[in-house]
Amino acid sequence: MARPYVFVNMAVTLDGKIAAADRRSFSLGSEADRREMDRLRAQADIVLWGGETLRAARAPARVLDPGLAASREASGRPAQPANGVVTASGDISIGLKWFEAPGIARFVFTGAAGAPAARQAARGRAEVVVLDEGEVSASALLDALAQRGMEKVLLEGGGELHWMFAREGLLDALHVTLTPWLAGGASAPTLLGGAGFPAGRFLRLKLEEARQEGEEMFLRYRVLGRNTGGPPAR
Ligand SMILES: NC(=O)c1ccc[n+]([C@@H]2O[C@H](COP(=O)([O-])OP(=O)(O)OC[C@H]3O[C@@H](n4cnc5c(N)ncnc54)[C@H](OP(=O)(O)O)[C@@H]3O)[C@@H](O)[C@H]2O)c1
């Protein structure tokens, strides 16, 4: 069984932040960025969020353009991609709208510790998939998605969710919208969170597309891996 393709879409400030330090939801991107988000969602079998992103956004990830939704259906796929959240605590009851939107298959990926709270929050409105003891591993999650016939997985944040895949070498591509904002804040979340890679072992990317629209840059990178000569440690 082939491992699903994993791609990220994220709007960042010029200083690489994805939100303010208080983590409140704030739309960084323009209308062009929202169109790009729709186009990428239309390619995905499932859109995945981390628990913090769900608690900040609450509403589900949907393809808004009726033409894109129709062409998904014409190719035998559901009009809307499935939505999934990854949570260790299972503490996602705040995501009320996310659980209630019609026409969307929903999944909660958690470990044994988070399963009771996740089931209580989902109340049958999402499939709760229990993968590990505590933290969920990206490889176990991708196996579960492959078993359900999913081939394209879109990660939409936040940085902790992206780290979960990056640390296991399971990212294939990044679509990054560089927006004309500076946020600052040492503790504000960035595109990639977690413990981070040591110097000399950074993840190496290849820039495959750069396009300017208005004040934004739309960048597409392919992930090459960690053994391809990262910046040397001093
Ligand atoms: N600029 C943009 O385009 C954009 C897009 C998305 C989000 N955001 C912003 O980004 C912020 C959230 O980002 P973030 O990095 O703080 O958090 P995040 O990645 O959204 O969520 C972190 C949470 O995900 C769960 N998680 C992550 N790795 C896990 C693992 N291996 N196993 C089990 N659970 C795991 C945990 O959930 P539990 O806490 O539930 O256990 C963890 O606390 C929000 O402010 C949001 O508004 C911005």
The ligand as an SDF file (V2000), in Angstrom:
LIG
                    3D

 48 52  0  0  0  0  0  0  0  0999 V2000
   -1.5220   31.3770    9.0500 N   0  0  0  0  0  0  0  0  0  0  0  0
   -2.1950   30.3070    8.7680 C   0  0  0  0  0  0  0  0  0  0  0  0
   -2.4190   29.9970    7.5900 O   0  0  0  0  0  0  0  0  0  0  0  0
   -2.6630   29.4130    9.9040 C   0  0  0  0  0  0  0  0  0  0  0  0
   -3.1910   28.1680    9.5940 C   0  0  0  0  0  0  0  0  0  0  0  0
   -3.5350   27.3000   10.6370 C   0  0  0  0  0  0  0  0  0  0  0  0
   -3.3790   27.7040   11.9490 C   0  0  0  0  0  0  0  0  0  0  0  0
   -2.9240   28.9290   12.2280 N   0  0  0  0  0  0  0  0  0  0  0  0
   -2.7670   29.3420   13.6510 C   0  0  0  0  0  0  0  0  0  0  0  0
   -1.7630   28.5210   14.2330 O   0  0  0  0  0  0  0  0  0  0  0  0
   -2.0180   28.3940   15.6270 C   0  0  0  0  0  0  0  0  0  0  0  0
   -1.9500   26.9390   16.0380 C   0  0  0  0  0  0  0  0  0  0  0  0
   -0.7010   26.4130   15.7130 O   0  0  0  0  0  0  0  0  0  0  0  0
    0.1290   25.5540   16.7800 P   0  0  0  0  0  0  0  0  0  0  0  0
    1.4090   25.1790   16.1330 O   0  0  0  0  0  0  0  0  0  0  0  0
    0.1230   26.3030   18.0540 O   0  0  0  0  0  0  0  0  0  0  0  0
   -0.7800   24.2750   17.0390 O   0  0  0  0  0  0  0  0  0  0  0  0
   -1.4160   23.1050   16.1010 P   0  0  0  0  0  0  0  0  0  0  0  0
   -0.3590   22.4100   15.3350 O   0  0  0  0  0  0  0  0  0  0  0  0
   -2.6010   23.6000   15.3890 O   0  0  0  0  0  0  0  0  0  0  0  0
   -1.9730   22.1620   17.2520 O   0  0  0  0  0  0  0  0  0  0  0  0
   -1.1270   21.6190   18.2250 C   0  0  0  0  0  0  0  0  0  0  0  0
   -1.9150   20.5030   18.8420 C   0  0  0  0  0  0  0  0  0  0  0  0
   -2.0630   19.4380   17.8910 O   0  0  0  0  0  0  0  0  0  0  0  0
   -2.0400   18.2090   18.5620 C   0  0  0  0  0  0  0  0  0  0  0  0
   -0.8340   17.4980   18.1760 N   0  0  0  0  0  0  0  0  0  0  0  0
    0.2560   17.9520   17.5090 C   0  0  0  0  0  0  0  0  0  0  0  0
    1.1480   16.9590   17.3260 N   0  0  0  0  0  0  0  0  0  0  0  0
    0.5960   15.8470   17.8860 C   0  0  0  0  0  0  0  0  0  0  0  0
    1.0020   14.4950   18.0060 C   0  0  0  0  0  0  0  0  0  0  0  0
    2.1750   14.0590   17.5140 N   0  0  0  0  0  0  0  0  0  0  0  0
    0.1650   13.6300   18.6210 N   0  0  0  0  0  0  0  0  0  0  0  0
   -1.0190   14.0370   19.1140 C   0  0  0  0  0  0  0  0  0  0  0  0
   -1.4550   15.3040   19.0380 N   0  0  0  0  0  0  0  0  0  0  0  0
   -0.6590   16.1940   18.4220 C   0  0  0  0  0  0  0  0  0  0  0  0
   -2.0550   18.5470   20.0410 C   0  0  0  0  0  0  0  0  0  0  0  0
   -3.4530   18.7240   20.3190 O   0  0  0  0  0  0  0  0  0  0  0  0
   -4.1310   18.7440   21.7710 P   0  0  0  0  0  0  0  0  0  0  0  0
   -3.6630   20.0140   22.4320 O   0  0  0  0  0  0  0  0  0  0  0  0
   -5.5840   18.7480   21.4540 O   0  0  0  0  0  0  0  0  0  0  0  0
   -3.6570   17.5450   22.4870 O   0  0  0  0  0  0  0  0  0  0  0  0
   -1.2900   19.8580   20.0570 C   0  0  0  0  0  0  0  0  0  0  0  0
   -1.4710   20.6090   21.2250 O   0  0  0  0  0  0  0  0  0  0  0  0
   -3.3950   28.9900   15.8620 C   0  0  0  0  0  0  0  0  0  0  0  0
   -3.2210   30.3020   16.3780 O   0  0  0  0  0  0  0  0  0  0  0  0
   -4.0010   29.0810   14.4760 C   0  0  0  0  0  0  0  0  0  0  0  0
   -4.9330   30.1290   14.3650 O   0  0  0  0  0  0  0  0  0  0  0  0
   -2.5530   29.8020   11.2370 C   0  0  0  0  0  0  0  0  0  0  0  0
  1  2  1  0
  2  3  2  0
  2  4  1  0
  4  5  1  0
  4 48  2  0
  5  6  2  0
  6  7  1  0
  7  8  2  0
  8  9  1  0
  8 48  1  0
  9 10  1  0
  9 46  1  0
 10 11  1  0
 11 12  1  0
 11 44  1  0
 12 13  1  0
 13 14  1  0
 14 15  2  0
 14 16  1  0
 14 17  1  0
 17 18  1  0
 18 19  2  0
 18 20  1  0
 18 21  1  0
 21 22  1  0
 22 23  1  0
 23 24  1  0
 23 42  1  0
 24 25  1  0
 25 26  1  0
 25 36  1  0
 26 27  1  0
 26 35  1  0
 27 28  2  0
 28 29  1  0
 29 30  1  0
 29 35  2  0
 30 31  1  0
 30 32  2  0
 32 33  1  0
 33 34  2  0
 34 35  1  0
 36 37  1  0
 36 42  1  0
 37 38  1  0
 38 39  2  0
 38 40  1  0
 38 41  1  0
 42 43  1  0
 44 45  1  0
 44 46  1  0
 46 47  1  0
M  CHG  2   8   1  16  -1
M  END
$$$$
